[in-house]
Every structure is written in C-alpha cells, then in structure tokens.
C-alpha cells in the first residue's frame, strides 16, 4: 500500500491549478450520484456561513465565543492543575523535537533509507529555524497548548513565492475560519481586541481542531470540558484562602441576656472581628460580661476544603488524561494506579500519542506535501527514552549476548570507540562464548563428542566448511588488504572500524534564516510567475525621473530589469557603507524607519530601492535608496523591496548617478 505522504502528494498533484498549490479542488461526483458537493450542514455554523461576525455560537455552547475563549484562558492561568496538565502534555509531545522520517518502505523492512532529497533538506532547514524569536519546540508547545485550552490551534505560514520561509503562532481566540454553511473553509480572518483585521488565504494558515461529539469547523478542548471541576477547585481555593486569612476561627454562637441593647450586641460583634479574627489574633480569648455565653458550633472545616480541592483536582487530571505523577502529585499506596513506568507509558500512548499524530499529520500535509512537494517522507515527533538506566543496560546486554548486537554496536550506543574484533557477533550460552561464524564448527565438535567423527572444519575436501575466498573477512580478503609481505596476526583479522561521519558545526541561526530566504528568492523565477514585464525599465525610469536629470538616468532603459520584489539584505553590497551620505543622516533614517513600520502595518512597502548587478558580481550595488536600505536593516527586516537591473559592464553611469540627485528629492 502506498505511504500516507505518497497518497497525499498524489491527491495534491491531481488538483486543478489555482491561485495557490493547495487551493481546494471541486468535489467530484460519485458514480451514479448527481451531487457535486456536500449537502449536509455543519454544526455550529449559522445561516449564511461562518466569519468573524457570525461566530457568536460556539461548537458546544450558546455563549459568545469570544467571551468563552477569554474565560477558558483565565481559568487556565488561575487553576494550577489545568496549567500542569497542559504543560505536561505539550512538553512530553515536543521533548524529542520535530523530525523527518522516511515513509517509503512497504512494511517488510528490507529497503534501505535513501539519502535525503534536496526538498527534505530544505524542509529541515525551515524546522531548524522557524522564525527569529522561536525554535520549533517553543512554537509547537504553544500550538499544542492552544489545542488543549481552546480546542483549535493555528500556525501562520510566511511564504516567498511557493516556498515557506517562516512559521508563527496565530492567536486562536481572535482567529476565525471563513466557511460556508456546509463547513467548506475558504480562508481565515483575525480580528484582535483592538479591532485590527487581517484576512488569510487557506495556504497561509495551518488549522488543527480537537475532536467533538458534534463535529464542525471548530473543536472542543479538555479545558472546556473541565470548566465545572475547575470552577469547583477555584471556589474551594478561594474558601480556603479566606479561612487562612482569618486565622481559621471556629464557628461560634454568642447568647446575650434578653435585656442587652441592640447597640451593645453590634459593638460586641465589631470587637470580636477586630480582636479575634485574623492570623495576628490567633489564640486571643473571647470575653463576655453580663451573663452572656459563647459556644463553639464547629471547628474550621479546612480539612473538608482540602478534600474538595483534591477531588476537583483528580477530576481535572482525569479529563485531561494526565496521571497524578505527571502533574507532580505524589500519591501514597496508589491502589489500582499501576507503577510509575506503566502510568507514564499509558500517558504517552493514550493522551500524548493521539494529539501528536493529529499535529504531525497536519504539518506533514501542509509543509511536506503541499509546500515542498515531498513524497515518501513525513514529519513526526522524536521519541525520548524515559526508561530507567539499569533497564536500558540490561536490554543492551541481552542483545549482545544473543548476537542481535555486536560489541562495536554496543560501544557505539554508549559513545565508546570500536575495538578490534568487535564487529563479530557472538552467542553467550551460559558460560560458553561462541562466534556466530564458528557455530558450524561447534556443532561438529558436539557431534564428535557423541562418538561420531565429522570432518575437521576448514580441511580440504569439505567445501561446506572452507572459507569463501570472496567473502568479507575471509583469509584471502584479509591478506589482500595487507601490505606486501605482511601476514595477519594468528587468529586475528584487522578490525572493521566504521568510518566516523564528520562533525557538523551549525552556523548562527539568523544567518541560516537569511540563507534560506536567499535560496527561496533564488528559486522564485522557476516556481512563481514571471514578474518581469517589458515596461519594468520604464517604471524604474519614471520613478527616478522625479529625482534625477534625464541624462543621469538614460542608462536605465538599456538595463535588464526585474521586480519590484523582495531582495535579502545580505545580497546588497555594503563594502563602502561608510562613504554613503545616508550613513551620517540619522534624522532621515529615523523618518524612513517610522514610515516603514506604518507601511508594513498596512501590508505595503516603501518606494522600491534601485539595485544594479554588474557582470561577475555576487551582490547588488545601491543606485538609489540608501536611506531606505539602512532603515530596513535597523528594523531587522531580512529583505528590502527593490528593482534589480542587470548591466553588461562593471562601470557605468549608475556609479555616479546618485551624486546628481536634485535637492529636496529622495
């Protein structure tokens, strides 16, 4: 059966071309059916479809969804057991990171893992550095936490052409799928608490929902299911807090004589609260006069409060599927709960496993299949070995003794160098140690000890026991590898020392990020529509004509132009930056930075830079736009918006053009 990624890739390739590679294709009619799309309606979607204005109804509640999400978030922050459960699940799933794994085997295990194709290496580069402020573990911990608290989680994918170059967490409570009444998602929209609105195409968002009994576009979180025990725990905690704050006073009944004035009783109550209530008044006696009596009705019920909190805690952990030990609860006895190892195994399989698979499959489809067109490779969460070290060593020793591992395999596992003869598997039978290659000889010796005389191993005339001259490690092969005239030591063969791969030293994260941006830009001409048009040169000329005389920009019409498009800042020549007038004009750079931030917030760009690439050069020189370039670098932008012109000479009018700029223009 084809692998999951292969089937997904084939499905994507079979879709008709659209605005994006992952544009949903029309649903094909089944044989004998006139229907071309789903006829049923999705739960939770009002008439007219779902958008930021129609999401007042949640999947499992009639309250305003925005209010519900805020309540869940505040309860998550306030209740430590909800926090501990979410963190335990998120950290356990992501502890091994996100890795690529070959999925091209047919299940027989007889195929070797091939070398990683270029697209897989590019995908791993994205995972190595997802954005300038987070790594993949932080990103996915937040993603899984959103799933567990809100029931839905979103990742924003930043593209250059058809290559994803960055991933960011997208706020779940303020993000809404845009869908028709049948649940077909056509996009996403975010409206934050400040009224800022951003629409997203389907390929810009990776959306994952948790399971729901009435499935729709949105999911139901365990945090939502745990609202009752969480509320109970919070109320019990508040009760205990007030009891401790008041010093755990007993509940008393004060009986005053019938002739006692009402004002006297009120004064006594005020004195009681002042002199007997509160931690600083612990032990203060209660005094009365005039034959008044005070009786204790019952002592403080702090033990009952604690029991109530523990009951609510257990319900919260049960809903999240987290064993007490995983949340930091140490139980005595633990009847019926199993050992710590069995609880952790159950936690991994029943709680973490399904969520990890849900997230990994979504990332595989959106990133591996759709974005990079990868087949036979998938994304999965790496496994972390939580077993006791003694158990691990016992398993290693068992594998060595039964011949499943060689000694050098064992030594490589524990980080020790190989030894001579360590590549020969052995069988340890009680007190006997036998090489697997000598089992035939041992069998012959055993038969001989029973009174029979089999042929001596390796003697002439017994071809089954002779060395194969072409077999690796045979005497002939060993001798062939030795220098002329040298013989191997008796009973020994040269050690088969595996070659050690070179140690890879990673570069700085930001440099790798920019390198990936540059690679995506370099591939743009073959993966995106051609942005070069015959009148680009005229566009550049028109832009410069407002600032430069005609004779200074005449060369523009003879150059080969493309753009405007993003250009990595590292692709711009700054070797003479100290001589730029812009380098000493802080006021204009500050204004350009402010303008850049405003344009970026509006989804636009500053006026394009004019860059020139000369023959044989590996970087572009700035013909116009020095202030805008320095502003972009100061803002930490990885790219600048620019026209790029290719010229056929190393020197030309473009070198001196900027000195002829008319005053008052930039």
Secondary structure, DSSP 8 states (H G I E B T S, - for coil): ---HHHHHHHHHHTS---SSTT--------TT----S--S--BT--TT-BSTTSTTS-SS-SS-HHHHHHHHHHHHHH-HHHHHHHHHHHHHHHTT-EEEEE----SSS-S------HHHHHHHHHHH-SBTTB-HHHHHHHHHHHHHHHSEEEEEEEEETTEEEEEEEE-STTEEEEE-TT--EEEEEEE-TT--EEEE-GGGEEEEE---TT-BSS---HHHHTHHHHHHHHHHHHHHHHHHHTT---EEEEE--TT--HHHHHHHHHHHHHHTSSGGGTT------SS-EEEEEE---HHHHHHHHHHHHHHHHHHHT--GGGGT---SS-TTS--HHHHHHHIIIIIIHHHHHHHHHHHIIIIIIIIT---SEEEEE-----S-HHHHHHHHHHHHHTTSS-HHHHHHHTT----TTTTS-EEEETTEEEEGGGHHHHHHHHHHHTT-----TT-TT-GGGS--TTSTT-HHHHHHHS-TT----TT-----------------HHHHHHHHHHHHHHHHHHHS-----TTHHHHHHHHHHTTB-GGGSGGGGGSEEEEEEEEEGGGB--TTGGG-GGGG-HHHHHHHHHHHHHHHHTT---S-EEEEE-TT-SSBEEEE-HHHHHHHHHTT-SEEEEEEEE-SSSSSHHHHGGGGB-TT--
